[in-house]
């Protein structure tokens, strides 16, 4: 093309559509047909059109940027498969919508204050929050800023916020019911942090299943972890000291279950013959433990996709909206809970 940089009007004429339709396609609006979308994108490619982001922002008052905030340590974020799965889903959905993802890690109160001041409509179109702690640690002041927000998991701090979660309570119930069905009677749990809704919900599910099965509810069989492998190991050591007769363990994450397996092996307890172990996450690593880990599978990539899609709907909405979505989970039965040989 001669005469310099192609314009949006030229893209529209080349595609045989109006300027407004071409603009909607380029801005990722779902309110166009697939045929129209293909025609406009083909015109963009053939003409070499590059959207002027600065001009677009002035017209739409959008930055094209979404922030993902995770309030965890580097070790957890980059060492636990949970975060990788969710971020993969978020990234793929935002890429399809031509939005830029900015990752922000919050690990101190000072960082939270600085980030809270930054997260406004001048810098981001919306915010995704993952791994929210309800004890107020590193909390962000976002409520008064008018920026659309979606949580990954429920939070007591933002009880009226939109969220996408998995059915943590039902997953824990499935895990404990399975342990009961394989003949376990002294069933312990290594919980997640009780400052997080997921940790509380998985404990609630454990408690409900124990009661429903007619077993005695013993709080000394409950030890709190932090979802890490080392906390699973330490909790299992504590449980074995107090309850040498424990024959079943539900750990609220795969990593904690792996730590429990390590402790049990060191103590000479055979899995699954002496103790059955169930984790929660369904990470690829759960297939490679010895024995392979029975686990509650949560759809991590879909969780991220649904979070991003929900936020995009809120960004495009004329009025503020609230959405809640809870995704189902399922139990993957493997060698760590094969019925004991009695």
Backbone torsions as a table, in degrees:
resi	resn	phi	psi	omega
1	UNK	NA	135.3	178.5
2	UNK	-91.8	162.6	173.2
3	UNK	87.3	13.9	173.9
4	UNK	94.1	-156.3	-170.0
5	UNK	-68.0	130.7	179.9
6	UNK	-67.1	150.2	-178.4
7	UNK	-103.6	167.3	177.1
8	UNK	-62.8	-35.9	178.4
9	UNK	-61.9	-39.9	179.2
10	UNK	-68.0	-37.5	175.6
11	UNK	-61.8	-45.0	-178.9
12	UNK	-62.4	-44.6	-179.6
13	UNK	-64.2	-40.7	-179.9
14	UNK	-64.4	-34.4	-179.2
15	UNK	-86.7	-11.2	-179.3
16	UNK	75.9	32.3	179.4
17	UNK	-131.1	172.0	176.8
18	UNK	-77.5	162.6	-179.5
19	UNK	-60.6	-40.8	-179.6
20	UNK	-62.8	-39.5	178.8
21	UNK	-65.6	-43.9	178.1
22	UNK	-60.6	-40.7	179.5
23	UNK	-62.8	-41.8	179.8
24	UNK	-62.3	-41.9	179.1
25	UNK	-62.4	-47.3	-176.6
26	UNK	-66.1	-29.7	179.5
27	UNK	-89.9	7.0	173.0
28	UNK	80.1	18.0	-179.7
29	UNK	-69.2	139.1	177.2
30	UNK	-80.4	-4.3	-172.0
31	UNK	-88.5	45.7	174.6
32	UNK	-141.8	155.2	178.6
33	UNK	-75.2	159.5	179.6
34	UNK	-64.8	-35.9	179.7
35	UNK	-64.1	-43.7	178.4
36	UNK	-64.7	-42.7	179.2
37	UNK	-58.1	-45.1	-179.2
38	UNK	-63.6	-39.0	-179.5
39	UNK	-65.4	-42.7	-179.7
40	UNK	-68.5	-43.9	-179.8
41	UNK	-65.0	-34.0	176.0
42	UNK	-65.6	-40.7	178.2
43	UNK	-64.9	-40.8	177.4
44	UNK	-57.6	-45.6	-177.8
45	UNK	-68.4	-44.1	-176.6
46	UNK	-67.7	-35.4	-179.0
47	UNK	-88.2	-14.9	-177.3
48	UNK	72.6	33.6	-177.8
49	UNK	-72.6	133.9	176.4
50	UNK	-120.8	115.9	-179.2
51	UNK	-61.4	140.3	175.5
52	UNK	-85.0	100.8	-174.2
53	UNK	-64.1	-35.8	179.9
54	UNK	-65.3	-44.9	178.8
55	UNK	-65.7	-40.4	179.7
56	UNK	-61.0	-41.1	-178.6
57	UNK	-64.5	-36.9	179.2
58	UNK	-64.8	-37.6	-178.0
59	UNK	-77.7	-48.7	-173.5
60	UNK	-89.0	-14.9	-173.3
61	UNK	58.0	36.5	177.3
62	UNK	-120.5	148.4	178.8
63	UNK	-96.4	-17.8	-174.8
64	UNK	75.7	12.3	-174.8
65	UNK	-123.0	138.4	175.9
66	UNK	-123.0	134.8	179.0
67	UNK	-98.3	134.8	170.3
68	UNK	-108.9	117.9	-177.9
69	UNK	-108.5	126.0	178.4
70	UNK	-125.5	121.2	-178.3
71	UNK	-97.0	72.6	179.6
72	UNK	-146.8	168.7	177.7
73	UNK	-74.5	158.6	175.6
74	UNK	-55.7	-40.9	-177.2
75	UNK	-58.8	-43.3	-179.2
76	UNK	-71.9	-45.4	-174.8
77	UNK	-63.0	-43.7	-175.6
78	UNK	-95.2	-4.6	-179.2
79	UNK	-109.1	-12.4	-176.5
80	UNK	-109.1	129.1	-177.9
81	UNK	-60.6	-24.6	180.0
82	UNK	-53.3	-50.0	-175.5
83	UNK	-67.1	-38.7	-179.9
84	UNK	-61.7	-42.2	-179.6
85	UNK	-64.7	-44.8	-178.9
86	UNK	-67.1	-44.7	-179.3
87	UNK	-63.4	-35.8	177.4
88	UNK	-59.8	-44.4	179.5
89	UNK	-66.5	-42.3	178.3
90	UNK	-61.0	-48.3	-176.0
91	UNK	-61.8	-42.5	-177.8
92	UNK	-64.5	-41.0	-179.3
93	UNK	-68.9	-42.2	179.1
94	UNK	-68.4	-35.3	176.4
95	UNK	-62.1	-44.0	179.2
96	UNK	-61.3	-31.2	180.0
97	UNK	-92.2	7.8	179.4
98	UNK	57.6	42.1	175.1
99	UNK	-111.0	147.4	178.8
100	UNK	-91.5	133.5	178.5
101	UNK	-100.0	129.3	175.6
102	UNK	-116.5	123.0	-179.3
103	UNK	-94.4	127.4	178.8
104	UNK	-125.2	125.3	179.2
105	UNK	-103.3	131.6	-179.8
106	UNK	-114.4	117.0	-175.9
107	UNK	-131.8	8.5	176.7
108	UNK	-157.4	162.1	178.1
109	UNK	-63.6	-37.9	178.8
110	UNK	-62.1	-42.8	177.8
111	UNK	-62.6	-40.0	180.0
112	UNK	-62.5	-41.0	-179.8
113	UNK	-65.5	-45.9	180.0
114	UNK	-64.1	-43.3	-178.7
115	UNK	-67.4	-39.2	178.1
116	UNK	-59.4	-36.2	178.5
117	UNK	-71.3	-28.7	-177.5
118	UNK	-80.3	-33.7	-171.8
119	UNK	-78.8	78.8	175.7
120	UNK	-133.3	176.2	-172.6
121	UNK	-67.7	-13.0	175.9
122	UNK	-76.5	-21.7	-175.1
123	UNK	-113.2	-33.8	-176.8
124	UNK	-139.1	153.0	175.9
125	UNK	-86.6	-22.8	-178.5
126	UNK	-169.9	168.8	-175.6
127	UNK	-131.9	134.6	170.9
128	UNK	-108.9	131.1	178.9
129	UNK	-116.1	131.8	-178.4
130	UNK	-129.0	141.5	178.5
131	UNK	64.4	52.9	-177.9
132	UNK	-79.8	130.8	177.3
133	UNK	-100.9	132.3	-176.0
134	UNK	-86.3	1.5	179.6
135	UNK	-84.9	4.5	177.1
136	UNK	84.6	-1.0	179.3
137	UNK	-64.5	128.2	177.3
138	UNK	55.3	37.0	-177.5
139	UNK	-73.3	149.5	-177.9
140	UNK	-106.3	142.0	177.2
141	UNK	-92.3	89.6	-177.5
142	UNK	-115.0	-16.0	-171.7
143	UNK	-59.1	-34.0	-175.2
144	UNK	-94.4	2.6	-173.0
145	UNK	-92.3	-11.7	176.5
146	UNK	71.0	19.0	178.7
147	UNK	-93.9	128.2	177.8
148	UNK	-54.9	141.9	-174.4
149	UNK	-143.6	139.4	175.0
150	UNK	-132.9	133.9	179.6
151	UNK	-97.5	146.6	168.5
152	UNK	-93.5	91.3	-173.4
153	UNK	102.6	152.2	-180.0
154	UNK	-71.7	161.5	177.2
155	UNK	-149.0	134.0	175.5
156	UNK	-69.7	-24.4	179.3
157	UNK	-69.5	-34.2	178.5
158	UNK	-123.2	66.8	-174.1
159	UNK	-65.7	-21.3	-179.2
160	UNK	-103.5	10.5	-178.2
161	UNK	-83.8	156.0	173.0
162	UNK	-70.1	145.3	179.2
163	UNK	-152.0	156.8	167.0
164	UNK	-120.4	130.0	-177.8
165	UNK	-138.3	172.1	169.7
166	UNK	-109.3	162.9	-177.5
167	UNK	-80.4	78.4	-176.3
168	UNK	-61.9	-41.1	-177.3
169	UNK	-64.0	-47.0	179.8
170	UNK	-65.3	-37.8	178.3
171	UNK	-61.1	-42.1	178.0
172	UNK	-65.3	-40.6	178.1
173	UNK	-61.4	-43.3	177.9
174	UNK	-59.3	-43.6	-178.1
175	UNK	-61.6	-47.9	-176.3
176	UNK	-71.6	-39.4	177.0
177	UNK	-59.8	-37.8	178.2
178	UNK	-65.8	-42.1	177.6
179	UNK	-61.7	-41.2	177.1
180	UNK	-63.1	-42.6	-178.2
181	UNK	-64.5	-24.2	178.4
182	UNK	-93.0	13.1	172.3
183	UNK	94.4	7.8	-179.5
184	UNK	-79.6	140.9	-178.0
185	UNK	-128.2	-22.8	175.2
186	UNK	-111.8	87.3	-168.8
187	UNK	-106.9	119.6	179.4
188	UNK	-99.8	166.0	171.8
189	UNK	-135.8	142.0	171.1
190	UNK	-107.1	107.1	-171.9
191	UNK	-82.8	164.9	167.7
192	UNK	-82.1	176.8	180.0
193	UNK	-57.5	130.9	-178.5
194	UNK	-77.5	-4.4	172.3
195	UNK	-82.3	-2.1	179.3
196	UNK	-116.7	141.7	-178.6
197	UNK	-60.6	-37.1	-179.7
198	UNK	-63.7	-39.7	177.5
199	UNK	-64.2	-42.4	179.4
200	UNK	-68.1	-41.8	-178.1
201	UNK	-65.3	-38.2	-179.8
202	UNK	-70.5	-33.2	174.1
203	UNK	-67.8	-40.9	177.5
204	UNK	-60.3	-40.8	178.6
205	UNK	-65.1	-40.5	175.4
206	UNK	-59.9	-48.8	-177.8
207	UNK	-60.8	-44.8	-179.7
208	UNK	-61.0	-43.3	-178.0
209	UNK	-68.2	-38.2	177.2
210	UNK	-61.1	-47.7	-179.5
211	UNK	-64.2	-45.0	-179.5
212	UNK	-62.3	-29.0	-178.8
213	UNK	-84.4	-3.8	179.2
214	UNK	79.5	14.3	178.3
215	UNK	-88.6	157.2	178.8
216	UNK	-74.2	134.0	178.5
217	UNK	-88.1	112.9	-175.2
218	UNK	-118.7	111.0	-177.0
219	UNK	-66.0	-18.2	177.9
220	UNK	-73.6	-7.8	175.0
221	UNK	-92.8	7.2	-179.0
222	UNK	-113.4	121.5	178.5
223	UNK	-130.6	134.1	-177.5
224	UNK	-86.5	136.1	172.8
225	UNK	-120.4	-171.5	-179.8
226	UNK	-125.2	22.7	179.9
227	UNK	80.2	-5.3	-177.8
228	UNK	-90.1	160.8	180.0
229	UNK	-65.0	-40.9	-177.9
230	UNK	-65.5	-34.7	178.2
231	UNK	-70.2	-31.8	175.7
232	UNK	-66.3	-40.0	177.6
233	UNK	-64.1	-48.2	-178.3
234	UNK	-62.5	-40.8	179.9
235	UNK	-65.8	-39.7	179.4
236	UNK	-66.7	-38.3	175.4
237	UNK	-59.6	-44.0	179.3
238	UNK	-63.0	-44.7	-179.0
239	UNK	-63.7	-42.5	-179.2
240	UNK	-66.9	-33.4	176.6
241	UNK	-65.3	-40.0	-176.6
242	UNK	-86.6	-32.3	-175.0
243	UNK	-134.6	77.1	177.9
244	UNK	-59.5	-18.2	-177.8
245	UNK	-89.6	4.5	-179.2
246	UNK	-58.1	132.8	-179.0
247	UNK	-126.0	5.3	176.2
248	UNK	-153.3	142.3	-179.7
249	UNK	-138.6	126.1	168.6
250	UNK	-106.5	114.5	176.9
251	UNK	-101.4	135.0	-172.6
252	UNK	-77.9	9.3	169.8
253	UNK	-155.4	156.3	177.7
254	UNK	-62.5	-40.3	-178.9
255	UNK	-62.6	-42.0	177.4
256	UNK	-65.3	-36.5	176.5
257	UNK	-63.5	-37.2	177.6
258	UNK	-65.8	-39.7	175.4
259	UNK	-63.4	-38.5	177.6
260	UNK	-64.6	-40.3	177.7
261	UNK	-60.5	-40.7	179.9
262	UNK	-63.7	-42.8	178.6
263	UNK	-64.5	-45.0	-178.8
264	UNK	-62.2	-41.6	179.2
265	UNK	-63.2	-42.5	-179.8
266	UNK	-65.4	-28.2	179.7
267	UNK	-89.0	2.8	178.1
268	UNK	78.3	17.9	178.6
269	UNK	-94.1	125.9	-177.2
270	UNK	-84.1	136.5	175.1
271	UNK	-115.0	122.0	12.8
272	UNK	-100.6	3.3	-169.8
273	UNK	-63.4	-41.3	178.4
274	UNK	-95.2	-38.4	-176.8
275	UNK	-138.8	130.9	172.5
276	UNK	-93.4	140.3	-176.6
277	UNK	-129.2	133.1	176.1
278	UNK	-126.7	136.7	175.9
279	UNK	-106.9	-167.6	179.9
280	UNK	-149.5	121.2	174.8
281	UNK	150.9	-46.3	-175.9
282	UNK	75.2	33.9	-179.8
283	UNK	-72.9	155.4	178.0
284	UNK	-55.6	-33.1	-178.9
285	UNK	-63.5	-24.3	-179.2
286	UNK	-66.3	-20.0	178.9
287	UNK	-80.2	-16.9	-172.0
288	UNK	-105.3	1.1	177.2
289	UNK	-71.3	168.0	179.2
290	UNK	-122.0	104.9	-1.8
291	UNK	-77.0	167.7	176.7
292	UNK	-55.9	141.7	-169.7
293	UNK	-87.5	126.0	166.0
294	UNK	-68.7	133.5	-172.7
295	UNK	-151.4	154.8	172.2
296	UNK	-86.3	117.2	-177.0
297	UNK	-87.1	122.7	172.3
298	UNK	-109.9	137.7	-174.8
299	UNK	-77.1	84.3	-171.2
300	UNK	-64.4	-45.8	-179.7
301	UNK	-63.3	-42.8	178.6
302	UNK	-64.9	-36.5	176.7
303	UNK	-55.7	-47.3	178.3
304	UNK	-64.7	-41.6	179.2
305	UNK	-61.1	-43.9	-178.2
306	UNK	-68.7	-36.7	175.7
307	UNK	-59.6	-49.2	-177.8
308	UNK	-64.9	-43.0	-179.7
309	UNK	-63.4	-39.7	178.7
310	UNK	-64.2	-42.3	179.8
311	UNK	-65.3	-41.0	179.2
312	UNK	-62.3	-38.0	176.7
313	UNK	-63.1	-39.1	180.0
314	UNK	-69.3	-37.8	178.7
315	UNK	-62.5	-38.9	-176.9
316	UNK	-84.4	-10.9	-176.0
317	UNK	-71.9	144.0	177.6
318	UNK	-72.1	-31.5	179.6
319	UNK	-125.0	150.6	177.7
320	UNK	-58.1	136.6	179.8
321	UNK	-127.6	158.4	175.9
322	UNK	-125.7	129.7	179.2
323	UNK	-129.6	145.9	174.8
324	UNK	-131.5	129.6	179.5
325	UNK	-135.8	126.6	177.3
326	UNK	-117.3	119.8	-177.1
327	UNK	-90.5	142.5	179.4
328	UNK	-73.8	157.4	176.1
329	UNK	-124.4	165.6	177.8
330	UNK	-144.2	154.2	-177.0
331	UNK	-90.7	127.8	174.8
332	UNK	-102.4	108.9	-175.4
333	UNK	-87.8	124.1	179.9
334	UNK	-134.5	-162.6	-168.9
335	UNK	-70.5	-15.7	-177.1
336	UNK	-76.1	-3.6	177.5
337	UNK	-133.3	21.6	174.1
338	UNK	-55.5	135.0	-178.5
339	UNK	-48.4	132.8	-177.4
340	UNK	-64.4	147.1	176.6
341	UNK	-83.0	107.4	-175.5
342	UNK	-116.7	NA	NA
